[in-house]
Each structure stands twice: as C-alpha cells, then as structure tokens.
Amino acid sequence: MRQVLASISAVLAGAGIMMFGYGLLATLLSVRMSMEGIPPFTAGLVMAAFYAGQIIGALHVRRFIESRGHIRIFAAFAALFSVAVLLHVMIIDPVVWGGLRFVEGYLVAGLFMCVESWLNDRATNATRGTVFSLYMIILYGANAATQYLLTTADIRSSTLFILVAMLFCLALVPIAMNRAPAPALPAHSPFGIAKLLATSPLGMAGCFTSGLALGSFYSISPQYAAEMGLDTFGIATLVSSGILGGMLGQWPVGRLSDRLERRKVISGVAMGSAVLSLMLAALSLWIGAGHLGSVHDNPAPFVLIALLGVGLFTLYPLAVAHANDFIEPQHFVAASGGLLMAFAVGATIGPIASSALMEIIGPAGLFLFIAVAGVGLALFALWRHKVAPPAPMDSKGRYKTTTSTSPLLAELDPRADTEQLSFSFEPPPPVKDPR
C-alpha cells in the first residue's frame, strides 16, 4: 500500500493544487460579474459555457492524450488554462468571458482525464478503494477550503486571477517531476445513450437533474450571495457550507440507499432538496423585503445551504448507483460515460435557466429553480417505483461517493472490480453494405 501511495502522491498533490484554482475561479467569476453589474441571465450564460466546453472536451480530448501523452497534455492544458484565466482581467467583457469559460471547460476535461487515468493505472483491486477515497477527500476538501481565498485580496483587482493562474502553474510541478512512467489510456467500447436510457431512465433523469441543480449552485450561488449583501467572507462561507454539507452527507445517505429501495431514497432526497430550496427562496424574499433584518445577522441561510448541500451532492452518486443496479458489472465504466454526459447537459442548462429566473424575481429565483427540478425528479422517481419492479437485492450494488469530473473516474471506483468496458463518445463506424 505504501508503494502505491508513493507512486500516486505526486498526482494527488497536483490534483489538489489544481482543485484550489478550479474551485476559486468559478466563485470569483460569479462574484466579479455581479460587481460589474452584468445581468444574472448574461452571467448564467457565461458560467454555462464552462460545462458546454466540458462536453466537447469529453468528446475529443482522449485522442490528444493518446497521441501526445499524459505529461505533455497536462502541461500544455494547465499552461493554456493559466493564460485563459489571465485574459479574464485583460478583457472584461461577458462575450469574451463566455468564450474563455468554454475553453476552460474543455481544458479541465483533459486535465481531469490525465489525473484520473494515472490514478487508475496505479491502483489495484486491493488499493482502489483507498485511492478513490483519498481522491474524493482531496476534491471536496480543496473545493471547500479554496472559497476562503476570496478574502485574501480585492475581488475587483487582478490579484485573485493571478493567484488562480499561479495555482494551475504550481499543479504542473509535481506532475512534471514525477519519475513514474505515464500510463496508457484504457480501451473503449460504446454503451449507447439510447440503451442506457432504456435500461435506467431514472438513473439518467437523476444525473440530468443533478446537473441542473449542482451546475446552478456552483455557478450562480456566489452571485446570489453577493446580491443578498454578503461580504467576501460571507460568500465563501455560504458556498463552502454547501460543499461541506454534501461531503458529510455522503455516508448516511449512502448507507440508507444500500438498505432501502433506491428509488424511494432518490425521491426523498429530491423532495427534501425541493423543500429546503423553497425555504431558502422564501427566506431570501423576506430578508430582501427587510422583514428578517440583515443577512449578516441571520444564520438560517447558512444552515439551510449546508442541509441543501446534502441533497445536491448526493443526488449524482445516488443516480449512478441506481443505474448500476440494472447494468451488468462489466458495463459499469462504459455506462458511466453516458451518465456523466447527462449530468453535463443538465449543468449547461441549469445556470441559464436559474439565472433567467433570478432576473425576473430576484435572488430567490436560484432556489425556486432548484425546487422545481427537485419536485420533478421526486415525482418521476415515485412513478418509476409504481410502474417498474425494483432491482433484485442480490444484484444491488453499493453506493459510493463520486463526482462528475471525467468518464475515467468510474474505473477508479471500487465497484468496477471486474473487467470493464470504457465509454466512447465517438459514433460507431458505419456498417459496410455486403453487396
């Protein structure tokens, strides 16, 4: 085990440093656009461009890694990401920022694919669980902690953008200095979207809804906090409260879903998230109207955000676990690519729709949108519970904390302990006419 940890320590260090920059930039841009007076809907379009870039990155970046190698692609993409970050302060324009976010999404897809394929190559069946858990802790912990870097400098200055660029450059150091040979990407075989939708409609719907809600939270909640009058420390605390709530909620929700029928748990989590979102929407309206005093003196939004984080951050792994209950074990990795695509499409739509609602009714629109998405999924899960039989208990898999970074993360998941097929986003070759 020590040998495995020693072989991946550089990769984990690079991933952690990168995550500090990755998490800081999204919050920084959202708050900066609010300060620049950019309308919420325009800001939502800018932030949604990132997830659109991730979709395109998932479609194409594999061929670059296969032809150039992990270290070269990681170095090139990290350098390009740093340049894109610095361009944000050189050209303050929402159209330019939208283009930059699209490019950043594409580059991040490649960076995560490099990191996760490296971890996959070093992990064995005996150590995969430990490696996977360490990686998840690093991702969640770095994303929560980096929010407080907002308080280290004036958001209107270029300092924080420079800091993000520096972090991505620093992430290069442990990767480039790693003496271990770079891995080869696993072979891939398609598991069609149509087949996945027919096999587990609720799994696909859950991942899509998770994208709607979580994409909105990551992209728009900093702007919501700014419009509610919170200072930089308050914004950092609000966003990190949701992330930490999600991290702490993984174990109890996972245990519950392993013991009960998974569709009931998905419905309960979705409906609970909807209720909490409605409470946050109402609270936002009351605070905005001056009925509950200043948001600075009211801890309720922070508590509700932390509780909401439990639902937002467990919905995707719940949907993945439910889908895997109906999928043959050897197709788990291949199917995960389709589930990730469903999440990414939802995450592209979510910031646009929630920001449009914010422009109509104010900050409360963010949580009203998440509430509508949660109710829709809860009702769909209940309907599926009535019309389709549950998965047999002997074929029911384990819940595992996971996130939506790249299709290769599924290979690191301890549930993928059989020979796997990987997901391909490329269309199958045309069938030749036998005539």
N, C-alpha and C positions, 0 to 999 in steps of 0.2 A: 504493500500500500504506500509506503514511503517513497518507493521508486516512482510510482505512478504520480503522486503528488509533486515530486520533484520535477517530473517531466512536463507537468502542466502548470506549474507555478508561474512561469513567465506569461503563459497565455491568459491565465486568470488575472494576473496583475494588469496586463494590457487591456483586458475586457473591463476591469473595474475602473481604470483611469478613463477609458473611453466612455463608460456609462456616466461618469461625473459630468463630462462635457455634453453628452447626448441629452441627459435629463435637464441640465441647466439651460440649454439653448431653447428648448420648447417653451419653458416658463418665461424666460427672458423676452423672447419674441412676442408672446401673447401680451405681456405687461407693457412692453415698449409700444406696441401698436395702439393700446388703449391710451397711453400718454401722448402719442402723436395725433390722437383724435381720429384714427381710422375707424370707420363704422364697423360694428360687430359682424355684419354679414360679409363684408370685404375681408375682415380678419379671419373669418371662418374659411373662406375660400383659400386664403394664403396657407393656413395650417393644414387644410385638407390636401393640398398639393403634395405634402410630405408623404402621405400614405399612398397617393397615386404613384409617386416615384418608387415606393417600396414594391408595389405590384409589378411595375415594369422591371425593377431590379431582380425580383424573384424569377421573372421570365427569362432574363438574359445573362445575368452575371455569372452563372455557372460556367459558361463557355470561356469567359475571361480567366477564371481561376484555373480551369483545366489547361489552358494554353500558356499561361504566364506563371502559375504557381502561387501558393498562398502568401508567402512573404512579400513578393513583388506587388501583388494586388492589394494586400493590406497596406503597404507603404504608400502606394500610389493613391488609393482611395482616401486614406487618412490625410494625406497632403492636400488632395483636392477638396476634401471636406473643410479643412482649415482655411483654404482660400475662399470657399463659398461663405464661411462664417464672417470673414473679414469684409467681404463685399457688402454684407448687410449694413455696415456703418458707413461705407463709402457712398452707397446709393440708397437713400431712404425713400423707397417707392413701393407701394403694395404689389404692383405688377412684377417688378424685379424681384421682390421678396418671394412672391409665389413661385417664380421660376427657380430661385435658389432653393426653396424648400423642396421642390420636385427633385432637383439634382441631389440634395442632401438625403432624401428618402432612398433614391437609387443607390447612393454610395453606402448608406447604412446597411442596406440589404446585403451588399457584398462584404462589408466588414463583419457583420454577424455570421455570415456563411463561412468566412475564413476561420473565425474563432471557434465556431461550433463543430465544424468538420475536424478541426485539430483536436478538440476535446474528445470527439467520437473515436478518433483513431487511437488515442492514448488509453481510453477507458476499456476495461474488460467487463465481462458479465459479473465478476466478483466486486468490481470497484465502481461500476456505472452509477449505482445509487448514491454513493458518497460524492462522486464528481458532479453529478446532476444537482444534488442538494447544495453543494458549495457554490456552484454557478448561480443557482436561483437566489441564494442569500446575497451574493455579491451584486446581482442585478437589482434586487429590491432595496437592499441597504444603500447602495450608491445612489439610486434614484431618489430615495427619501432624503438622504443627507445632503445631496448637492443643492437642494432647494434653498438651503440657508446661505449658499454662496451669493445669493441675490443681495444679501445685506452687506456685502464687503465693499461695494462701490456704488456710485450713482448710476442708475439704470439709463439715464439719458446720455451718459458718456460712453466711450468706446471700450472702457476697461473690461467689462464683463465679456464682451465679444472677443477681445484679445485673450482673456482667460480661457474661454472655450476652445479657441484655436490652439492655445498652448497645451491644453489637456489632450487634444487629439494628436498633437505632435509628440507629447510625452508617452502616449499609448504605444507609439512606434518603438520606443526604446527596448522594452522587454521582449517584444516580438522579434525585432531585428537582431537582438543579441542572443536569441535562443539558438543553441547549438544543435538541438534535436532536429532530425530531418523532417521536412514538411510532409504531411500525409497526402494520400490520393483521395479524390472525391469518390464516394460510393457510386456504384452503377445505379441507373434509374430506370424505372418501368412505370408506365402510366396506370393510374387508377382514376377513371374518368369522373368528372364532376357530376354528370347525369347518374352514373352508377352510385356515387356517394350519396346523392340526394335521394335516390330511391331506397338505399339501404338505411339511411338515418336522416330523415327530414328534420327531426328535432335537433340533431347534432349540428346540422348546417344552419338551421334557424338560430340556435343558441350562439354559435360563433359569429354569425352576422349581427345579431342583436348586441353581443358583447362589443363588437367593433363600433356600432352606433354609439353605445353608452361610454365605453372607455376612450374611444377616439375623441368624443366631445369633452370628457373630463380632462384628459391630458392637454387638449388644445385650447379649450375655452375657459376652464375653471380659473386660471390665473387672471384672465381679463375680467371674469365675474368678480373675483376678489378685489381687483383694482377699482371696479365700478362701484363696489359696495363701500369703498372708502378705506380699505385696509392698507397699511404701510407695507414696506417690503418684507419685514419680519412676519407680519400677519399673513401675507400672501404665501410665503414659504411654509409657514405652519399649517395653513389650510391645505395646501397641495400635499405636503408630506403626511398630514393626518390621514388623508385618503389612502395613500400608498402603504403606510404602516398598518392601518386597519385591514387592508387587503392581505398584507403579509401575515398578520396574526390570525386572520380568519381562515387561512388555508387548512389548518389541521382539523378544527372542529367541523367545518363544512364537509371536508373530505371524508372524515370518519362517518358522518351522518349519511352521506351519499353511498358509502360502501355497505351500510347496514339496511337502508331503506330503498324503495323503488326510486331509481334515479330521476325519473320524470317528475315525481312529486317534489323532490328536493329542488330541481330546476324551477319548477313552478313557484315554490315557496320563496326561493332566493329572488326570483324575478319580481314577484309581488311585493316582497319585503323591500326591495330596492325602490319599487314604484312608490310605496307608501312613504319611505324616507325622503324620496325626491319631492313628493308633494308637500311634505312638511317643510323642506328647505325652500321650496318655491313660495309657500305661504309666509314663512319667516322672512324671506327676502322682501316680499311686498310690505309686510308690517314694519320692518326696520326702515325700508325706503320711505314709508309714509310717516316715520317718526313716532310710531306707537310703542316701540320697544327700546328706545334710546339708541345710542351709537353701537355699531357692530363691535367696536373695540371693547365695550363693556359687557358683551353678551357671549358667553362660551358656547351657547347652544349650536350655532352653525358648525363649530369645530367638532363637537361631539357627534352631530348628525353626519358630517362628512366622513368621520372615521368609521361610523357604522355603515354608511353607504359604501365605503371602500370594500367592506367585506363582501358585499354583493357584486360590485363591479369587477373586482379582481378574481373572484372565484367562478364567475359565470363561464369564462372561456375554458378553464380546465374541467369544469363540470360537463360542458357540451362535448369536449373531446373525449372524456371518459365514457359518456353515454354513447357516442358514436362507436367507440371501440368495443362496447358491449355487443354490437351487432356485426362487427367486422372480423374476418379471420385474422388470427395473430400475425401471420406473415405479411398481411397487407396494411398493418398499422402505420408504418412510416409513409407508405405511398398515400394513404388516405389523409394523413396529417397535412399534406401539402394543400389538398382541396379545402380542408377546414381552415387553414391559415389564409387561403385566398378569400374565403367567405368573410373572415374577420377583417381583412384589409379593405374589402369593398365597403363593408359597414363603416369602418373607420374613416374612409374617404367621404362618405355621405354624411356621417354624424356631425362633424364640425360645421358643415354648411347648413344643415337643417337647424341645428340648435342655435347657431348664431343668427339665423334669419328670425327665429322666434324671439331671441333676445332683442333684436332691433325693433320688434313690434311691441313687446310688453315689458322690456327691461331685463335686468339680470336674472329675474325669476324664470325667464324663458329657457335657460340652460337646463334646469332641473325639471321643468314641465316636460321638455322633450324626453329626458331620460325616463320620466314616469310613464309617458305614453309607450315608449319602447318596452319597458318592463311589463306593463299590463298586457301588451300584445303577445309577448313571449309566454307569459304565465297562462294566458287563455289557450294559446296553441299547445303548450305542454299538457294542459288538462284534457284538451281534445284528443291528443295523441294517446293519452293514458286510457281513454274510453274506447278508441277505435282500433288500437293495436295491442297485442299481447306484450307483456314485459319480457325483458331478456332473461333467459334461464339463469338461475343463481350460479350454476356451475360454469357458465361462460362469462359471468360478470367480472370485468377487470377491476383493477384498483384505481382509485382516484390518485392523481399525482399533480402537485403544483407544477404548472408550466406557464409559459408566456408566449407571445406572438413575435418572435424575432426572425427566425428563418426556418424553412422546411427541414433543415438538417438537425434542428434541436430534438426532433422526435427520435432520432437514432440514439441520442444520449439518454432518453427516458428509460428507466428501469423496466417498464412494461414491454419494451422492444427487445426481449431476451431470446427471440427466435430469429432465424434467418429472414431478413427483411427485404422488401422491395421498396425503392425510394420513389418519391413522387416526381413526375416530369411535367413541367408546364408547357412542353412543346407538343404540337399536334402529332398524332401518329402518322407514319409515312403512308402515302396513297397506295391503295391496293392495285396491283397491275392487272390489267384485263388479260385473262388466259388466252383469249383469241389472238 
